[in-house]
């Protein structure tokens, strides 16, 4: 052990011991020259079996933390590999662990827990968004420090790992039982961002109930069974976090953070108020009619007033913060598609579909815990399928994270493909699925899986595990190639002929032309072998150059990342055009 008062490496004076774990001791030290306190974690070589294995883990932890910079993470300052011990010098975090706070106070007020939960979502989301996503895997109260200013810090990266998209299962089962997700044990699958969401949900459960999931009854009951005064909305959120199947949890920390930020919208009482808002309006209208003239003509006036209220709720919805109006409208006329059309219109107004906008949908019109309205729309109005088609297109081409976008677009495009061919709908509008739309929905769903395969294969991009991958140019179970490079090219370039593409914004065109360029770069020999001529390829190259040049002209700031991205893509097409000039 380090001696109190000793000076390490000529600059770190050991002040006192502040913590001890199974393999290490943590000291408070002072750099007297810089007049700053640090924490020094010591692992002694003579106190650990298989020290070299442990050291490898420590080096991996240090290397990982050195690359990170986030206000809720400690920084690594120095590493000292001595004769007797391995020392890590890091930020000293003043405060107490949430585990100690639980021992002192028991259950913690839900407002505090929700605020800490949002901060932990922020830091976990940061880890997951790295080029090689980092999965923390050991979220629990003992690994969260509460600082005097009320903010929290995430500590101890001993079980964290970088996510590898090719892994079927993790090689080690690490984490803390009770908080750990099912996939962390028994080889049940690879851990990913949703694993951390489970662990965070278990941590929130412990904090808000005071009941440790590691102890009897060894399961997490709905939190209001422990305390009926707790929010039913928070109860739903924690239950969703801790579902056994990762696909049933929140799919990202951004989605969970949005839910925590709007937990009161999930409250049963709040939802009841929203659902009765329309009924109250009709009741008030009825009372007014009876007072001023009896029941004569009431049905006509009620219909007129209800239609006016419905239209007002649609008209007065201008931002995603107003989506509650759309829920009221959909509750009044669940067979009408207008609220859903308006939601898509608002989402795509700025030409990009963001995570925040998606979360707004999932806590309003598409709330998975309350599907009554959209189920009615599906049963009574074929325009439902056109909404599915439009939402699927938005996910595929305009969602900010294209891997998440692809995973979600398939669900909606597959649903759209089930549509009967458009004839007329209850409102006699032209908002329906034509035979061509149905064909395109099927094609685009399959194509999205092929794009995912190509991105994973050629660019080593991590693909969401819920994506239905379509292998391009690989043999299927029968030994035949089920979807060859020419079929992929034909489907990909058919997008250029679709009406929505030629009316689309620059993001859609840039994304499609990136996919086409990758196909030209990696598949052109096999495409030619299947009969795609270089003349046909050059025709697409010329259109890409023309469209990209038009986009470039429209970007005023030539130093912007957007301008540089389009310029680089255009240069790539120019290079291919020059290479194939004589083909």
Secondary structure as UniProt FT lines:
FT   TURN            4..5
FT   STRAND          7..8
FT   TURN            9..11
FT   STRAND          12..20
FT   STRAND          25..31
FT   TURN            32..35
FT   STRAND          36..44
FT   HELIX           45..47
FT   TURN            49..50
FT   HELIX           51..66
FT   TURN            71..72
FT   STRAND          76..81
FT   STRAND          85..91
FT   STRAND          96..97
FT   HELIX           98..105
FT   HELIX           110..128
FT   STRAND          134..135
FT   HELIX           141..143
FT   STRAND          144..146
FT   TURN            148..149
FT   STRAND          152..154
FT   TURN            158..159
FT   STRAND          161..162
FT   TURN            165..166
FT   TURN            177..179
FT   HELIX           182..184
FT   TURN            186..187
FT   HELIX           193..209
FT   TURN            213..214
FT   TURN            216..217
FT   HELIX           223..225
FT   TURN            228..229
FT   HELIX           232..241
FT   HELIX           246..248
FT   HELIX           253..261
FT   HELIX           263..266
FT   HELIX           268..291
FT   TURN            292..297
FT   HELIX           298..315
FT   HELIX           320..322
FT   HELIX           323..332
FT   TURN            334..335
FT   HELIX           338..347
FT   TURN            348..350
FT   HELIX           355..362
FT   TURN            363..366
FT   TURN            368..369
FT   HELIX           372..380
FT   HELIX           383..398
FT   HELIX           402..416
FT   TURN            417..418
FT   TURN            426..427
FT   HELIX           435..459
FT   TURN            465..466
FT   TURN            477..478
FT   HELIX           485..494
FT   HELIX           495..497
FT   HELIX           499..502
FT   HELIX           506..529
FT   TURN            530..531
FT   HELIX           534..553
FT   TURN            558..559
FT   HELIX           561..579
FT   TURN            580..582
//
